[in-house]
Amino acid sequence: MYRIVRRREMAGGNIILNEIEAPKIARVAQPGQFVMLRANEIGERIPMTMAEINPEKGTITIIFHVVGRSTALFKTLQVGDSYLNVAGPLGQPTKVGKVGTAICVGGGTGLAVLYPIARKLKHLGNRVVSIIGARNKELVILKEEMASVSDELLICTDDGSLGRKALVTELLEEALQKETTGLVVAIGPVIMMKLVSDITRPRQIKTIVSLNPIMIDGTGMCGSCRVEVGGTTRLACVDGPEFDGHQVNYELLMARLRAFQEEEREALQVHGEEEMHKCRMKQELEKRETE
């Protein structure tokens, strides 16, 4: 059993942080890797990237958005309760080194994945500029944590309730004009990662994206997280979850993700979590495609 030792609700209770006792995993896990969790005997196995790894305490930290039955079940677990299973670490660790200046771009719960990578980049002696965004200030998570590992932190929201009223891509364009950048790391919605890659590709700036949102089984057996990278089919859970952002076939990936929109919408409606809005990042993509 894997006991929850710390629990925190964010974004009005729809985003949950769990710090979990898992000493064997904490001793060997690295930034970028993930674990598979199961709440009980009838629960699904869900992949979650670790937001923090503490080998001294023997704990790992996950952050999840309540979007369906399994994450709703996770939300019911309180401090002192335990997950039935936590397996890992799985996936390939983040491969970064000394690059000079790195720009870390994160959106939504993608910040849970971005934070340990930004911290590693800072620990290696890089200058870290972080750009974080969300629809509104209530949905901006890990602001203090990201600030602690960044030389400069830029925040934007769709409604302007915190930081600039802008998209993360707008702030990235501005930062690239001022910074000589050796690496960009983008983690968040697939649309966001595509647009970031579109910006950095002509500038020939190495760009890492994390495709953890498309993982299901976590072991490569189901094949659901297959993605075309550089013309070759790869599995996000086994070969990733991080890939060269300039090599990912985003059009094919987004077409596959749209295949389950109705099922996702029904799951959200069941749990009362659906928000009636249209993502501004999606609007930006549609605008570019018509130009």
Secondary structure, DSSP 8 states (H G I E B T S, - for coil): -EEEEEEEEEGGGTEEEEEEE-HHHHHH--TT-EEEEE-STTS--EEEE-SEEETTTTEEEEEEE--SHHHHHHHH--TT-EESEEEEEES--------SEEEEEEETTHHHHHHHHHHHHHHTT-EEEEEEEESSGGG--SHHHHHHT-SEEEEEESSSSSSEES-HHHHHHHHHHH---SEEEEES-HHHHHHHHHHHTTTT--EEEE-GGG-SSSSSSS-TTEEEETTEEEEHHHH-SEEETTTB-HHHHHHHHHTTHHHHHHHHHHTT-------HHHHHHHHHHH-
